[in-house]
Amino acid sequence: VQLQAFGGGLVQAGGSLRLSCAGSGRTLSNYAVGWFRQAPGKEREYVSAIGLSQYYADSVKGRFTISRDNARNTVYLQMNGLKPEDTAVYYCAADAAVRNVVAGTVNYWGRGTLVTVSS
């Protein structure tokens, strides 16, 4: 499955953005899909995943919401209450097992989209 993340941009602290992860080649609903981010000078970190349930890193719990639109073969990440520390390149990824997505050991990665949160 090929993945493409988009929807990033510049937003003020407290604002919202919705990222999209569009799948092609295969049906995305057959996969667990996750979001990861990498800030400048930092390692990539797990943000959220969706399989039969939704999972979140503690740093985004209560602010971010992951969801699917199977008709559009797309997974979304709704980000509310954005903070400057959320600034990063966001990547989506997919795997057959959600435990692999949460662990970051996935088979498929998409290109990232940059999110910049100004203070």
C-alpha positions as a Markdown table, in Angstrom:
| # | Residue | x | y | z |
|---|---|---|---|---|
| 1 | Val | 0.0 | 0.0 | 0.0 |
| 2 | Gln | 1.2 | 3.5 | -0.9 |
| 3 | Leu | 0.6 | 6.3 | 1.6 |
| 4 | Gln | 0.6 | 10.0 | 1.3 |
| 5 | Ala | 0.2 | 12.4 | 4.2 |
| 6 | Phe | -0.9 | 15.9 | 3.6 |
| 7 | Gly | -2.7 | 18.8 | 5.4 |
| 8 | Gly | 0.2 | 20.3 | 7.3 |
| 9 | Gly | 0.8 | 24.0 | 7.6 |
| 10 | Leu | 1.5 | 26.9 | 9.9 |
| 11 | Val | -0.9 | 27.5 | 12.8 |
| 12 | Gln | -0.9 | 29.5 | 16.0 |
| 13 | Ala | -0.8 | 27.9 | 19.4 |
| 14 | Gly | -4.2 | 26.8 | 20.4 |
| 15 | Gly | -5.3 | 26.3 | 16.8 |
| 16 | Ser | -6.3 | 23.2 | 14.9 |
| 17 | Leu | -5.3 | 21.2 | 11.8 |
| 18 | Arg | -6.5 | 18.0 | 10.2 |
| 19 | Leu | -4.0 | 15.8 | 8.6 |
| 20 | Ser | -5.0 | 13.2 | 6.0 |
| 21 | Cys | -3.3 | 9.9 | 5.1 |
| 22 | Ala | -4.5 | 8.7 | 1.7 |
| 23 | Gly | -3.9 | 5.2 | 0.7 |
| 24 | Ser | -3.5 | 3.8 | -2.8 |
| 25 | Gly | -2.9 | 0.4 | -4.3 |
| 26 | Arg | -4.7 | -1.5 | -1.5 |
| 27 | Thr | -7.6 | -1.0 | 0.8 |
| 28 | Leu | -6.4 | 0.9 | 3.8 |
| 29 | Ser | -9.2 | -0.5 | 6.0 |
| 30 | Asn | -7.3 | -3.8 | 5.9 |
| 31 | Tyr | -4.4 | -2.2 | 7.8 |
| 32 | Ala | -3.7 | -0.6 | 11.1 |
| 33 | Val | -2.6 | 2.9 | 10.4 |
| 34 | Gly | -0.6 | 5.2 | 12.6 |
| 35 | Trp | 0.8 | 8.7 | 12.8 |
| 36 | Phe | 4.4 | 9.5 | 13.9 |
| 37 | Arg | 6.3 | 12.8 | 14.0 |
| 38 | Gln | 9.8 | 13.9 | 14.0 |
| 39 | Ala | 10.8 | 17.3 | 15.3 |
| 40 | Pro | 14.1 | 19.0 | 14.3 |
| 41 | Gly | 17.0 | 17.4 | 16.1 |
| 42 | Lys | 14.8 | 14.7 | 17.7 |
| 43 | Glu | 14.0 | 11.1 | 17.1 |
| 44 | Arg | 10.8 | 10.1 | 15.4 |
| 45 | Glu | 8.0 | 9.4 | 17.9 |
| 46 | Tyr | 4.7 | 7.6 | 17.9 |
| 47 | Val | 1.6 | 9.8 | 18.0 |
| 48 | Ser | -1.5 | 7.7 | 17.4 |
| 49 | Ala | -2.8 | 4.5 | 15.8 |
| 50 | Ile | -6.1 | 3.1 | 14.7 |
| 51 | Gly | -7.0 | -0.6 | 14.2 |
| 52 | Leu | -10.2 | -1.8 | 15.7 |
| 53 | Ser | -9.7 | 0.8 | 18.4 |
| 54 | Gln | -7.8 | 4.1 | 18.7 |
| 55 | Tyr | -4.6 | 4.6 | 20.5 |
| 56 | Tyr | -2.7 | 7.8 | 21.5 |
| 57 | Ala | 0.6 | 8.8 | 23.0 |
| 58 | Asp | 0.2 | 10.5 | 26.4 |
| 59 | Ser | 1.5 | 13.8 | 24.9 |
| 60 | Val | -1.5 | 14.1 | 22.6 |
| 61 | Lys | -4.3 | 12.3 | 24.4 |
| 62 | Gly | -7.4 | 14.5 | 24.7 |
| 63 | Arg | -6.2 | 16.9 | 22.0 |
| 64 | Phe | -5.8 | 14.6 | 18.9 |
| 65 | Thr | -8.3 | 12.3 | 17.4 |
| 66 | Ile | -7.6 | 9.6 | 14.8 |
| 67 | Ser | -10.3 | 8.3 | 12.5 |
| 68 | Arg | -10.9 | 6.5 | 9.2 |
| 69 | Asp | -13.0 | 7.2 | 6.1 |
| 70 | Asn | -13.1 | 3.8 | 4.4 |
| 71 | Ala | -15.0 | 5.2 | 1.4 |
| 72 | Arg | -12.1 | 7.6 | 0.8 |
| 73 | Asn | -9.4 | 5.1 | 1.8 |
| 74 | Thr | -8.1 | 7.8 | 4.1 |
| 75 | Val | -7.1 | 8.1 | 7.8 |
| 76 | Tyr | -7.3 | 11.4 | 9.5 |
| 77 | Leu | -5.6 | 13.0 | 12.5 |
| 78 | Gln | -7.6 | 15.9 | 13.9 |
| 79 | Met | -5.3 | 18.0 | 16.0 |
| 80 | Asn | -6.8 | 20.5 | 18.4 |
| 81 | Gly | -5.2 | 22.7 | 21.0 |
| 82 | Leu | -1.9 | 22.7 | 19.2 |
| 83 | Lys | 1.3 | 23.6 | 21.1 |
| 84 | Pro | 4.7 | 24.8 | 19.8 |
| 85 | Glu | 6.1 | 21.4 | 20.9 |
| 86 | Asp | 3.8 | 19.7 | 18.4 |
| 87 | Thr | 5.9 | 21.3 | 15.6 |
| 88 | Ala | 7.3 | 18.4 | 13.5 |
| 89 | Val | 7.1 | 16.5 | 10.3 |
| 90 | Tyr | 4.2 | 14.1 | 10.6 |
| 91 | Tyr | 4.3 | 10.7 | 8.9 |
| 92 | Cys | 1.6 | 8.1 | 8.4 |
| 93 | Ala | 2.4 | 4.4 | 8.4 |
| 94 | Ala | 0.6 | 1.2 | 8.0 |
| 95 | Asp | 0.9 | -2.5 | 9.0 |
| 96 | Ala | -1.2 | -5.5 | 9.3 |
| 97 | Ala | -1.0 | -5.5 | 13.1 |
| 98 | Val | -1.7 | -2.5 | 15.3 |
| 99 | Arg | 0.9 | -3.6 | 17.8 |
| 100 | Asn | 3.5 | -3.1 | 15.1 |
| 101 | Val | 2.2 | 0.3 | 14.4 |
| 102 | Val | 2.3 | 1.4 | 18.0 |
| 103 | Ala | 5.8 | 0.0 | 18.3 |
| 104 | Gly | 6.9 | 1.8 | 15.1 |
| 105 | Thr | 8.0 | -1.4 | 13.4 |
| 106 | Val | 5.8 | -1.0 | 10.3 |
| 107 | Asn | 6.0 | -2.2 | 6.7 |
| 108 | Tyr | 4.7 | 0.9 | 4.9 |
| 109 | Trp | 5.6 | 4.5 | 5.4 |
| 110 | Gly | 4.3 | 7.6 | 3.6 |
| 111 | Arg | 6.0 | 10.9 | 3.0 |
| 112 | Gly | 5.6 | 13.4 | 5.7 |
| 113 | Thr | 3.8 | 16.7 | 6.0 |
| 114 | Leu | 5.2 | 19.6 | 8.0 |
| 115 | Val | 3.2 | 21.1 | 10.9 |
| 116 | Thr | 4.5 | 24.3 | 12.4 |
| 117 | Val | 2.9 | 25.8 | 15.5 |
| 118 | Ser | 3.9 | 29.3 | 16.4 |
| 119 | Ser | 3.7 | 30.7 | 19.9 |
